[in-house]
Amino acid sequence: MQSVLERELVVVTGKGGVGKTTISAAIGLLAAQRGKRVIVVEVGDQTRLPELFGHPPGQAGAESRLQERLSSISIDPDRALLEWLQTLGGRVSGRLLASSGTFQYFAAAAPGAKEMVSMVKIWELTQSRRWQRRAAGYDLVVLDAPATGNALGMLGSPQTFGAIARVGPVAGQAEHVRDLLEAPERTAFVAVAMPTDMAVTEALELQDGLRAKLGRTLDTVIVNGLLPQRFSAAELRLIDRASTDAADGASARNAGSAKSGRGAATARSAIKPTRRDTATDSALRRSAALAAKTVHDRARFQHNQLARLRRRDFAVAGVPFVWGAGMDLPAVERVAEQLGRRL
């Protein structure tokens, strides 16, 4: 089976807020560690990757080197449009056409025009012969795509735009992009989901959308932020027993205190510290047992969401929850290490 990292393009998408950028960066880092020249593409005025790798924000539309064999770019549709037009009609005519009011109106009004320009630039990044002669080629392009709905619109733009421009170089370029997206040996589609009902449902909807627009299916679903299943059935029974024993002990002490009369005040005073310590210990055991059961139930729910995906015959890769104040480069490196065992 062909690995995701053996394609020319990897498209990463999913529900908003599930960690698409982190997973895209980790896939790019993993491929670079395996000797490939990789570029991770951001869209929608996002320039988060240079900062994540300890660099100042890059210029929109310019390729930024993150580390050895790994670069990033945030696509600027206007700059990409100018580069594209220059390849279609030469430097002078390209600038004239880009500044034409008629063309700008057309680009704004035509369905999928800006998305199409972005997809053309992504296609260009996959080519060994680039628009700029000195620009280096890449072995792998990783697209940090928008959330599911917008991503499907972007991926479907070559078909939409190609239907408008049915002949000529624009139609030909749309066909090149469609060929890239529709070829399983060239492009992989990766969904990222949190282990929640809504995020997994959106991944399933993404599968349906890809099939309808491109005749493709998801190559992998990466489930991000998984909690481990820490306790066996036998251990859970011990936890329940400890919680029950602590509760029974507390009830017995309360009953004993109620039965003791006023004449036992001296005796109660003498043993009060021991009772307090015992009560605190029981409360701690009950709290610990409740916390353990709560974490277990949450992990069990998350792994049930994995089962939903596997029942659809998806290739599923789980990424454990990364504990920390925020996502930084060491955390991305740990995610890349986890993915390296599965991709």
N, C-alpha and C positions, 0 to 999 in steps of 0.2 A: 504493500500500500504506500502510495506517494505521501511523503511527509508534507505538512503545511509549509515548512521552511524551504522546500524544494521548488516552490512556485516562483513566478515573477512578481506577483502581487498578492498581498494578504489584506483583506478588507475586514476591519474590526468594528463591530457595531453592537447595539443593544439598547436597553432602556437607559435613559439619562440617569447619571449618578451611580452607575454600577462599577465604575473603575475602568472605562475603556482606554483612557490615556495611559494609566498605569500598565495595563495589559499590553497595549501597543508598544510602550517603551520596553517592557520586559521581553516581548517577542523580538524586537529589534536588537536588544542587547544580547539575547541568546544567539541569534543568527550571526551577529558580529563575532561573538566568542568562538563560533564554529568556522570562522574564516571567511564569511561572506561580507561583501560591501553592501551596506544597508542604509536606507534613508526612511525615516518615519515622517509621514505627512500629516500635518494638522490643517484644519479648515475652519472657516467661520471666525477669522481674526484671533485665533488662539495661538499663543506662542509660549506654552508652558514648559516645553521640553528643555530648551537651553538653560533655563533657570534651575530645573531639576538636576541637571548635570553640572551645575556650578558655573554657568556662563551667563553673561548679560543677555537680555532679550534680543533675539535676532531681528533683522529687518524683514518685514513682510515680503514674501516672494523670493527671498535669497536663501541659498542653502548654507546651513551652519554646521560646522564640524563639532560633534559632541565629544567623541573620543575616537580612538583608532578604529577605522572601518565602520564607524557609525555617525550618521549625519541626520539633520532634521530640516524641514522646510514648512513654513506656514503659507499656504497658497493665497496669493493676492490675485483675484480674478482679472483686474484691470491689467496688471503686468503680464499675466499669463495670456490674456487676449492679445496684447501687443506682440508678444513673442510669436504667437500662433499666426497672426496676420502677416508678420514679416516673413514667415516661412511660406505662406500662401502666395504673397504678391511682391516680395522684395521689401527692403528696408523703407524706402521712401513711400511707396504706395501703402504699406502697412500702417505707417504713422498717419498718413492722410485719411485712411479709412477709419482708423481708431478715433480720430478727432471729428469725424463726420457726424453731424447732428442726426442725419437719417439713420446711420448705422447704430448710433447709441439708442435711438428710439426703438429700433428693431430688436436690439439686444435686450432692452428692458421689457419689451412687450412679448417677445417670442417665448413660449413655454419652455422652461428648462435651459435657457441660454447660459445663465451664469453657472449653473451646475454642469452644463456641457463643457464650458471652458475649463472648469476645474478638473473634470474627468480627462479632457485632452491633455492637460498638464501632467496628470498622474500617469497617463499612457506614455508621455514623452520621457518621464523619469525611468520607465522600464526599458527604454531603447538603448542599445549600445552606441548608436550614432545619435547624439543629442542635437537640439536646435543650435546651441552654441558650441562651436567646434572644440573649444578647450574644456568643456564640461565633461567630467568623468561619468562613466556609466555605473549602474548599480546592479548587483546580483538579485536584490530583493527590495521591493517597495512595500512598506507597511502603512496602510491608510487608517488613521484614527478618525473614523467616519462619524458623522452626526448621529443623533439618536435614531431609532428604528425608522420612524415615518419619514423623516428628512433624508435618511440614508437611502431608503428605497426610491425616493424621488430623484436623488442624485444618480443612483445607479441606472435608473430608467431613462435618464436624460438623453443618452445617445439615440435611443429608439424614438423618443419624442421629437428631438431636434432633427433627426435624420428624416422623419416623415415630412417635416416642413421643407427642408432643403433636400429634395429628392435626387438631384444630380449635382455634379460639380465637386470641387475639392472639399467643401464642407461636408457633403454627404459621404464622401469617401473617408474623411477623418472619423465621422460618426461610426462608420462601419468598422474601422480599425479598433475603436474603443469597444464596440460590441463584441468583436472577435476575442478581445482580451478577456472581457468579463464572462463570456459564455463558455470559454475553454477550461474544463476542469484541470487540465495539466498545467495551465498557466496562472490561474487565479484561485485562491482559497477564500472562503467566507467563514469568518469566526464570529460567533455570538458570545457576548459577555453578559452574564446574569448574576445577580445576587441570589442566594438560596431562599427567595421569597416567592409566594404564589404569583404576584403580579409580574415580577421580572421574568420568571420562567414562562408564564403565559405569553409575554411579549416576544420571547425567543421563539416560541412555537408559531406565533403570528409572522415573525420574520421569515421563518422557513416557508410558510405559505406564500408570502410576498415574493421571495426569491424565485420560487417555482413559477409563479404567474408571470413575472417580468422577464426573467432570464432563462427559465428552464433549468435552474440550478437548485442545489440543496446546500444546507450548512455542512461544512467539513468538520467542524468541531464546535462544541459549546463549552466555554470556560466558566465554571461556577466560582465566583470570587467571594472570599470572606467566609469560608467554611469553618465551623467549630468542630473540634474532634469529638468522637464518641468515646468518652473516657471510661464508662462503667459497664460491666457485664451485668447480666440478669442476677447472678448470685450476689454481686456487689451492691446492686440496688436493693435487694432484700435485706442485706446487712444495714444499709443506710436507713431503710424504713424501720427496722427493728430498733436501731439506736435512737431514732426520733421518737418512737413509741415509748421506749423505756424512759427517756428523759421526760416525756409528758406525764407518764404514770408516776414517776418519782416526784415531780412537782405537785401533782394532785395529792399524793400521800402526805407530803410535808404540809400542804395547806390544811388538810383534814386534821393532822396532828396538832397544828397550831390552834385550830378552832376548838378542839377538845380541851386543851390545857387551860386551867383555871387561873384566877387572879392570884391564888396562893403559890403558883409556880413561877412567879415573876423572877425570883433570884436564879432559878435553874435556867429559865429562858435567856436571861442576860448572860449567863455563863457560856451557853452554846451558840449564841447569836452569830458570832463570826463564822462558825462552821456551817451554819445554815445558809448564811449569805453566800459563802463560797460555793456550796453545793448548788444553790439556786442559780448562781451565775454560770456554773459549769453546765447545768442542764439547759439553760437558755442558749448558751453558745453551741451546744450539741444540736439543739433543735434548729438554730439558725443555719449551722453548717449543713445539716441534712436537707433543709429547704433549698439552700443555694445549690447544692449538688443536684437535687432533683430538677430544679428550674433549668440549669445549664444542660442537663441530660435531655430534658423535654425539648428544649430549643434545638439542640444538635440533632435529635431524632426527627424533628419537623424539617430541618434543612436537608437531611439525607433522604427524606421522603420526596423532596423536590427533585433531587438527583434521580430518584427512581422514576419520576414522571418523564424525565428526558430520556432515560435509558429504555423505557418502554416504547419510545418512538425510534429506537435504533440509532440514536445520535452517538457519536464519539464524544464522551464527556470527560473533561479534565477538571479536577477540583483544585482550587488554590486555598490553602489554609488562611484563616484570619491572621493578619499581621498586627501584632500589638505594638503600639507606639503613639506618640503625640501627633504625628502626621506622616504623610508619605514622603520619604526622602530616597536618595540614591541607594543606600544600603538596603532599604526595604524593597526597592525595585529589583535589586540584585538577588534578594531572597526569592522573590516571585519568579524571576527568570530561572533560578535553580530548580524550583518546583516544576515549572513548565518543561524544563529540559528532560525530566523523567517521563513526560507524557506526550510531547510533540515530536 
